Amino acid sequence: MKEANNLNKKPSPTIWAVGGGKGGVGKSVISTLLGFWLSQMGKRTVLIDVDFGGANLHTMLGIKSPPKTINDYITKKYDHLEEICIETGIENLRLLSGASEILSLANLQFAQKVKIMQSISQLDA
């Protein structure tokens, strides 16, 4: 019976993190190119900009002002991260945008960070 339950269970997405302690070293460029490459390989890909103090990944994808951001999830306007994924116009590539204009996001509480991390593993990617 346990094996039958595992067959119905959706596998968790693979998560690749791109980070660094210094600005201007190319994290956004690398992330965008990696996301584009994976999407072109047919992988359902979600780029997530968790630079809550200075999110700019949306600009790399030609999105001037994201209609929904992670702030909308944190402030409970939406119940699931999936609801705030933005279509990029590139097949298999969506974006979860941070909110660069909201300074309070730069200092999230630990529980909020945990909630986001747990929700990421439930995305359809």
C-alpha positions in Angstrom: 0.0 0.0 0.0 2.9 2.4 0.8 4.3 1.9 -2.7 0.9 2.8 -4.3 0.8 6.0 -2.3 4.3 6.9 -3.6 3.2 6.4 -7.2 0.5 9.1 -6.8 2.8 11.5 -5.0 4.1 14.4 -7.2 7.9 14.6 -7.2 9.4 17.7 -5.6 11.0 20.2 -8.0 14.7 20.5 -8.4 15.9 23.7 -6.8 19.0 25.5 -8.0 20.2 28.5 -6.0 22.3 31.3 -7.5 23.7 33.6 -4.8 26.6 35.7 -3.6 27.4 38.3 -1.1 28.3 41.1 -3.4 26.1 43.0 -5.8 26.9 43.5 -9.5 28.6 40.1 -10.1 26.1 38.7 -12.5 23.6 36.7 -10.4 20.6 38.0 -12.3 22.2 37.4 -15.7 23.3 33.8 -14.8 19.9 33.0 -13.3 18.0 34.3 -16.4 20.2 32.4 -18.8 20.0 29.3 -16.7 16.2 29.6 -16.5 16.0 30.2 -20.3 18.2 27.2 -21.0 16.2 24.9 -18.8 12.9 26.1 -20.3 14.2 25.5 -23.8 15.1 21.9 -22.8 11.4 21.5 -22.0 11.7 21.8 -18.2 8.9 23.7 -16.5 11.0 26.4 -14.9 10.2 29.1 -12.3 12.7 31.8 -11.6 12.4 33.2 -8.1 13.8 36.6 -7.2 14.4 36.5 -3.5 16.4 39.6 -3.3 13.7 41.3 -1.4 15.5 44.5 -0.9 16.4 45.0 -4.6 14.6 42.6 -6.8 15.3 43.1 -10.5 15.1 39.8 -12.2 11.8 40.9 -13.8 13.7 43.5 -15.8 16.0 40.9 -17.3 12.8 39.2 -18.7 11.4 42.5 -20.1 8.7 42.8 -17.4 8.6 46.5 -16.5 6.5 46.3 -13.4 5.4 42.8 -12.1 1.6 42.7 -11.5 2.1 40.3 -8.5 5.1 39.9 -6.2 6.1 37.7 -3.3 4.9 40.6 -1.1 1.4 39.7 -2.2 1.9 36.2 -0.8 3.4 37.4 2.4 0.6 39.9 3.1 -1.9 37.1 2.3 -3.5 38.5 -0.8 -2.8 35.1 -2.3 -2.8 31.7 -0.5 -0.3 29.9 -2.8 2.9 30.9 -4.5 1.6 29.3 -7.6 -1.0 32.1 -7.8 1.6 34.8 -8.1 3.7 33.2 -10.8 4.0 35.5 -13.8 4.1 34.2 -17.3 7.2 35.5 -19.1 6.2 35.0 -22.7 8.8 32.2 -22.9 7.4 28.7 -23.1 8.0 26.8 -19.8 9.4 29.8 -18.0 7.6 31.7 -15.2 8.7 34.2 -12.6 8.1 34.8 -9.0 9.2 38.4 -8.5 10.5 39.9 -5.3 9.3 43.5 -4.6 12.1 46.0 -4.8 10.0 48.9 -3.7 9.0 47.4 -0.3 11.8 47.8 2.2 10.1 45.7 4.9 10.7 42.7 2.8 14.4 43.0 3.2 14.0 42.0 6.9 11.5 39.2 6.8 10.8 37.3 10.0 12.1 33.7 10.2 8.7 32.2 10.1 7.9 34.1 6.9 11.1 32.8 5.3 10.3 29.2 6.3 6.8 29.5 4.8 8.3 30.7 1.5 10.9 28.0 1.4 8.3 25.3 2.1 5.9 26.7 -0.5 8.7 26.7 -3.2 8.9 22.9 -3.0 5.2 22.7 -3.9 5.4 24.7 -7.2 4.6 23.1 -10.5 8.1 23.1 -11.9 
